[in-house]
Amino acid sequence: MTLPIVKRYLIAFEQYKWAGLSTFMLALGVSGAVTMILEPPEAPPYTANGVLTYQNPPVLFSQTGQSIRERGQQLDQGMLLQPRVVESVMATVNVTPKELKDHLKVNVKNEAEAPSFIQVSFRDRNRERAVEIVNVMMGEMIEQSRLINTQHLRDIIDTVTTRLEPVEQELRQAEKALEEYDKREGATLLAIESGALPEAIVTSQKQQQDVQIQIETITAQIQSLQSRLGLSADQAYVSQALTADPIIAQLRVQLYQIESQLALLRQDYRDQHPQVAALIKQKQAAERQLQERASEVLGGDGIAAPLRQADQIRVDSSLDPARQQLAQNLMTLQTQKETLQQQLENLKRIEASLREDYQTLPNKQLEKQRLEQEVLYKKALYDKMKAQLVDSQAAEAETASSLKVAQEAYAGDVEVPEAISMVLILAGGGLAGVVGGAVLIFVLGMLSGKFYTWEEIKGALQEREVPVLGLLPNVMVLEGSSAVMPLILKPHSPYLEYYEKVRSNLQRSGEKPARVVLITSAGDLEGKTFCAYNLAIATARAGKRTLLIEGDLRSPSRVELLKLAPEPLSATEPLRYYGDANNCIRLVPDVENLYVIPSPGPVRQAATVLESSEMKRLLSEVRYRFDMVIIDVPSLNANNDALTLEPSTDGMVLVARPSYTLSGQLGELADQLTEVDEDEDASKYRPRLLGAIINGADLEVDWYDEPTEENLVPLNSPYTQPVLDQSHQVAQLPSKVKR
């Protein structure tokens, strides 16, 4: 049994063999062209090799010279092939930059265990020229090494010289800062170190204690006087000042006189009496004068002192001479107390300043140490750079190249290679063409998106849990025949048993036998009409009253295959045509139990006719009049006629055919008809898929008699299994026939 992948490749080979042949011819032509233009090999160029090694100067007295020697032994290709070196070599031996770039090779090997060396090689067809270029290149590299060492030494000297002057200036600035600090803080540091500062702090504390004792004594005296007078120091000052003023005394006497007169008059008169009113005004005027005079006495110019009440002024200005003396003593003691308090504050500030100086002693000492340390650091850096400058100047006499010639350039003999055989090139091109053509055919077959074997279709249907109702073999067709499609009209046709299997499987596909079935397909040219007609014939041969309905109203009727003539006026009034079931149902003369409803098509607005009540009534009526009703409808990629009629049937059957069915189209359709969305409303109607038929399978067919032209009707249908012309025909494996 042939493997499915082999079948697929053979079918793809039959379809795309010209592309594979073109690939083979192209590869063979390219190999032939290569053999034509391929020139005999020329003698390879000579390779001259030279070796440089590192050398050590005989005597080194300076540390800088030792450093330059070590650095000179770390050269790389970029350091050696400087523009100066390349230009010098080009000028000496007349070589182009492109030749140097393509043929010159410099290999620098710096290994810790093995001796380090530099290998220089150059390829040229002239042996003497190659040797000369390598020798000149090595000489220039030696000179370049010397220039690198010299330049490195000059860089060190220039760097030290440039940095030496700023470092010297920084040293002088550090020394100057230390000198200024000694001038500014030297006396303080000396006083602290000699003990004078702690003694001054102790003296200040003693003076504060004495002043504090005096303040406490005066405070006691003030409190005694305040208790005797009943006045504070400020109140005593006010009373003493107001009592001593003669104007206030006169105003007080005047107020006493006015009040005495008012007291007498008010015994007989009211305040509205003219004399009483005049005395009240005099009293008010005298009180205002008393207030203004008190403000002048207490505030100097009468502005700063607050305006006091007249009654309070009269009370405050009533001190006798003895109390005036006590008030004067109280004011004197208050003044002494304030003076001593100010003196105490001054002593405290002096002590705080002395203590601050004493506390900052460690910081000042540390600052002095920091400045001294900075001077030492600057001095050390300056001395080191000065020594480096002297050492670098001494190394100028020791600077030389770090390279020397270990091996002069030498170019050995070369061998001329043999030419490549033309036969081998052609054989390789032919083999590449065969492989490329085979791969191209396989890739084109994979990219076509079609099923090429019935095994592939069956696997895809089983993966989506779609029942396979049966396999239908290819039908043998006599060449040169003009019939539209072959029909299994002969009672003993070898293909009849395959359709019988489909019919029996279809009866067991659901909970109850299907009576009204739609035959459709995912795309065109898959043989749905072919299968519908032959399945109807096979069902009728089994003794079942069978009705075949041509449901494709967009195409002409094909009942001529069954030796019937379509109704000529059916396309004029299709609804009336389908409304009369007795007139539209036709008996097939050559097949017993087989009836047909021919299509009136092509009909405009075919969907309207299919959705009409006449069509639904017709399908409902024939369900009970016939044992099996088979409806041939258009493919689902063309329109939705199949889905329109499906609710009035028991389900649909898909027809698939190798070399015609697209895998993506069939898979998408099967998923839509089988998958159930959990979120979808359960009451929503879904089309029923009863199963699928694989048409055109390469199966062995048992023949019981010799096939003749009478029982083989050729295939030439645009809807089922057409015999296409050479520009559209898809290759298929022929049926296997047993005799």
Sequence and secondary structure as in RCSB ss.txt:
>XXXX:A:sequence
MTLPIVKRYLIAFEQYKWAGLSTFMLALGVSGAVTMILEPPEAPPYTANGVLTYQNPPVLFSQTGQSIRERGQQL
DQGMLLQPRVVESVMATVNVTPKELKDHLKVNVKNEAEAPSFIQVSFRDRNRERAVEIVNVMMGEMIEQSRLINT
QHLRDIIDTVTTRLEPVEQELRQAEKALEEYDKREGATLLAIESGALPEAIVTSQKQQQDVQIQIETITAQIQSL
QSRLGLSADQAYVSQALTADPIIAQLRVQLYQIESQLALLRQDYRDQHPQVAALIKQKQAAERQLQERASEVLGG
DGIAAPLRQADQIRVDSSLDPARQQLAQNLMTLQTQKETLQQQLENLKRIEASLREDYQTLPNKQLEKQRLEQEV
LYKKALYDKMKAQLVDSQAAEAETASSLKVAQEAYAGDVEVPEAISMVLILAGGGLAGVVGGAVLIFVLGMLSGK
FYTWEEIKGALQEREVPVLGLLPNVMVLEGSSAVMPLILKPHSPYLEYYEKVRSNLQRSGEKPARVVLITSAGDL
EGKTFCAYNLAIATARAGKRTLLIEGDLRSPSRVELLKLAPEPLSATEPLRYYGDANNCIRLVPDVENLYVIPSP
GPVRQAATVLESSEMKRLLSEVRYRFDMVIIDVPSLNANNDALTLEPSTDGMVLVARPSYTLSGQLGELADQLTE
VDEDEDASKYRPRLLGAIINGADLEVDWYDEPTEENLVPLNSPYTQPVLDQSHQVAQLPSKVKR
>XXXX:A:secstr
   HHHHHHHHHHHHHHHHHHHHHHHHHHHHHHHHHH        EEEEEEEEE   S   SHHHHHHHHHHT  
 HHHHS HHHHHHHHHHH   HHHHHHHEEEEEE  SSS  EEEEEEEESSHHHHHHHHHHHHHHHHHHHHHHHH
HHHHHHHHHHHHHHHHHHHHHHHHHHHHHHHHHHHHHHHHHHHHTHHHHHHHHHHHHHHHHHHHHHHHHHHHHHH
HHHHT  HHHHHHHHHHHH HHHHHHHHHHHHHHHHHHHHTTTS TTSHHHHHHHHHHHHHHHHHHHHHHHHHHT
TTTSS    HHHHHHHT   HHHHHHHHHHHHHHHHHHHHHHHHHHHHHHHHHHHHHHHTHHHHHHHHHHHHHHH
HHHHHHHHHHHHHHHHHHHHGGG   SEEEEEEEEE          HHHHHHHHHHHHHHHHHHHHHHHHHHT B
  SHHHHHHHHHHTT  EEEEEE     TT   SS    STT TTHHHHHHHHHHHHTSSSS  SEEEEEESSSS
S HHHHHHHHHHHHHHTT  EEEEE  TTS   GGGGT    TTTTTSHHHHHH HHHH EE SSSTTEEEE   
 S TTHHHHHTSHHHHHHHHHHHHH SEEEEE   TTT SHHHHHGGGSS EEEEE TTTSBHHHHHHHHHHHH 
  TTS TTS    EEEEEEEEE  EEE SS   TTT      SSSS    TTT       EEE 
